[in-house]
Amino acid sequence: MFIALIVLALLPANAQTNINFDATSFSPDPAGTGLAFMNVANLPAPDGDGAFQFGSGWGIADLIAILDTGSNTVTLKPNRIGDPAEYWQGDGTQLRGNKIMDANHYIEDATLNGTSFTFNASVVSNTLNNTGIAPYDFSFTAFIKVFAADFSSVLASDIIDLRSTSGDFTLTMDATGFTSGEHIQYGFQMIGPNINLDMSFDAAYDNLGSIVVAPATLNVEEFSTNEFSVFPNPTASSWMVKATQDISSIQVFDVLGKQVLTMKTSGNNVEIDASNLISGVYFAKISSDKGTKTIKLIKR
């Protein structure tokens, strides 16, 4: 085990690309490359059988993902489709509509095949409130997913629950092994009952709140040579960081954006002590004279 660890430390790391959220890039063409897809199912018991209905490309406006390129944000809200048909709205007497909508707002980028990359963003506001929808919940996540070439399965993923996230977050994908036409997507997913379209429910809909996502505030500029390794990850005790240039400082943040550890360092081989951290996900901002990089760490 000791010999294997030394060999791993000496291996050059794969170049990594950092993608920071940008509202323009999530816009539909021609402004950007944003896409939308919806999976639709009947309500589960007690109001339905939960049967899958169909999946289809979709309009971003119905998701609902409200892009503001001026403030560089996307506001994610419970889905509210603009179709008055009973199929969607039910009998019109309840806040919730008649279907479970699995809405995906994402970018698919074939140039990421065969690479290692991160998707960085920040939850700057979370007012989501499920009152009035019970027993149906809302799920809001950010994701990176690698689908098989025929979309028959998800081959790899990194997903974070936006409902319990505040501040910066980073998703990471090593896609160096995916070079055979797999589909790599990153973006946002909102699952839950659609909300009744009738204007009499407008105030109740507004009270359900939203989640607002903006670019990450941590500096995610890549090291100029962009070669480093972190191991073991996950860990129960400590992480070792090895870079191709001297590391000047390391700051570790929890998923709420709170700084839990800071280190002034020198040299290109640094240990991060995790013994006093509780199990969970953390983000380390690693700085050198050449730039900074934010990476995801997992404590067992």
N, C-alpha and C positions, 0 to 999 in steps of 0.2 A: 504493500500500500504506500509506504514512504517513497519507494523508487518511482512508482507511477505518478505520485504527486509532483516530484521534481521534474519529470518529463513533461507533464502538463504545463508547468510554470514556464518552461523554456520554449514551448511551442508558440509560434506567432499567431496572434488572434486575427480573425477575419475582419476586414473593414466593415464598419457599421455606419449606417445612415440614420440620422435623427430627423424625424418629420414632426414639426410643430403644427398644431391645429391652425388652419387658416380658413376663414369663412368663404373667401372667394373660391378656393379650390374645391369646396364642398358644394358650390353652386352648380346647377345644371349647365350643360353646354349652351352658348359658347364661352361663358365666363369661366367655367371650371369643368371638373370631371365628376361632379357629384351624381350619384345614382340612388334610386330608391326601390325597395322590393317589399312586398307585403304577403305574409302568409295569413290566411283567414280561417277561423274555426268557429263552430257553434259555441255558445256559452256552455260551460260544464254544468253538471248537476249543482243545484236543484232546478235550474232553469233551462237546461238543454242537455244534449248528449255529448258535447265536446268534440264532435266529429270534425275532422279536417275538411275544409271546403275547397280551397284552391290557393295557389301561390302565383304571383304575377308582378311584373314591373309596375311601378306606381308613381303617382305625382308626389313630389316632396311636400307640397302644401297640405295634403291630407294626412301626413304622418303623425303628429304635426312637428316639423322642424323649421323654426323661423330663423332664417339667416339674416344677419345684419352685417353687411360688409363694412359699414362705416365704423361700428364699434368692434368689429371682428369677433362676433359671438354667434352662437347658435342657441336658441331657446327651445328646449324639448318639453312638450306638454302631452298629456293624454290624448290619444287619437280621437278625432272628431270628423268623420267623413262627411263631405258635402253632398250626400245623396239622400233625399227624403224617403226613399223606398222603405216599406215595412221590413224588408229583408235585413236592412241595416239598423233601423231606428226602433223596431219592435212596435208595441202598441202606443208608444208616445207618452206614456204616463210616468216614466221613470227617468232618472238622470242617466243611468247607463243605457246604452243601445243594446243591439241584439247579437253582436258578434265579438269574439276575441280577435284583436288585430295585433299581429306580430310584425311591427314596422321596423325596417332597416334602412338607415341613411348612411351611405358609405362611399368610399372610393376603391375601385379595383385597379391595381397598377401592375401590369405584367413585368415591368422593369425590376420589381422587387424579387422576382423569382431568382433563386441562387444567391441571395444576399442576406445579411443580418441587419435588422433595422429596429427602430423604436418609433412609437407614436406617442407624442407628448401633448398634454392639454391641461386645463385647470377648471375645476368647478368653482365659479365665482359667486353663484347664488343657488340655493336649494330651498324652495318653499313648498315642495311637494307635500300634499295632504290627501290621504285616502278616504277621508270622512265622506259617508254617503254612498260608497261603492260596495261595501262589504256584502257578500263574502269574497268579492273579486279584488285582487291586489293589482298594483302596477309594478312592472319591472323596467328599470332604466339602467342600461349598461353601455360601456364603451368596450370595443373589441378589436382584436386582430384575429382573423380566421384564414386558414388555408384549406380550400375545398379541393377535392379530387377533380380531375379534368372534366369528368361528366357530372359534377356536383352531387354525386351519390353519397358522399360522406365528408365530414370535417376531419382533416388529417392532423391539424395542430391548431391551437388557439391560445390566446391570452385575453382574459376578460376581467373587468373590474365593475363592481356594483356602484353606480353613481349616486344612489340614494344614501349611501353611507360614506361618501367621499367629499372632502372639502379641500380646496387648493389644488396644487399641482399633482398630476399622476403621470406615470409612464408605463406603457405596455411594450413588451419586447418580443421579437420573433427572430429566431435563427432559421431562416428559410434557405440556407445554403444547400440543403439536400433536395430542394424542390425545383427541378429544372425540366420537368416533363409535361408542361402545359397546365399545371395546377393553377387555381384561381386564388390570388391573395387579395384580401379585402380588409380595410380598417375603417371604423366609424362608430355608429351608435345604433342601439336597438331599444325599442320601446314596446312592451307587451302589456296588454290589458284590454278591458272592455272599451269599445268606442262609446263616446259620450253623445247623448241625444242632441240632434241638430237644432231642435226647436228653440227659438230665441227666449222662451220662458225659462230655459235652463242656463242662460248665459252667465248669470251671477254665480250660480252653483259651480259652473265650469271654471270660472275665474278663481273661485275659492279652492279648487283642487291644486293650484299652484303650478310650479314649473322648475326645471333645472337649467341653468344657464352655463354654457361651456365657452371658454375663451382660450387663447394660447397660453402655454405654460409660462410662468413668470421666472422659474429657475432658468439659468443660462444653460442651454443645451447645445451650444456650439461645440462642434467636434474638435478633438485634438487634431493637430495638423497631420500627423502620421496615422492617427486613428487606429492604433494597435495597443490593446491592453487585454488583460484577462482577470476574471474574478472567480475564486474557487475557495472552498466548495460552496455551492449555492443551489439549494438551501444549505444552511449550517445550523448546528446546535450550539456552537461556541464562538467562532470567529470567521471572518472572511479575509482572504489574502488578495490584495490588489497589486497587479504587476503591470507597469506601463513602460513605454519606450522612451519616456522622458521623466524627469523628476516631478513628483507629486508635491505640491506646496500645501494643500489643505484638503480635508474631507469633512463634509457636513452630512449628517444623516437625519432624514425627516420621516415621520410616520405618515400614514395615509391621510391624516387630517391636516397635513402641512406643518405640524409642530416639530421644531428641531429637537432631537433627542440626544444628539452627540455631535461634537465638533473637535477636529484634530488639526493642529499645525504639524506638518510633516516635512521630511526631506528624503530624497532617494526615490527610486522607482519601484520599490517593493515594500508595501505597507500593509500592516495587519489592522483590521477593524475588530475591536473586541465587542462581541454580541452577548456576552454572558449576563449583562444586566438588562437586556431587552426582553420584553415578553414575546411570545410567538406571534408571528404575523408578517405583513409585508412592509418594507421600508424602501426609501429612495435615497441614494447616496449621490451627492454633488461632489465630483472629484475635480480639483482644479490644479492647473500647472501654468507655467509662464506662456504656454502655447494656446490655452483655452480651457474650457470646462466640458464635462460630460455628466449627465445624470443617468444612473443605472438603477434597476430594480433589484432589491435584495430580499431574501426570504429567510426568516428565523424560524427554525423548527420549535 
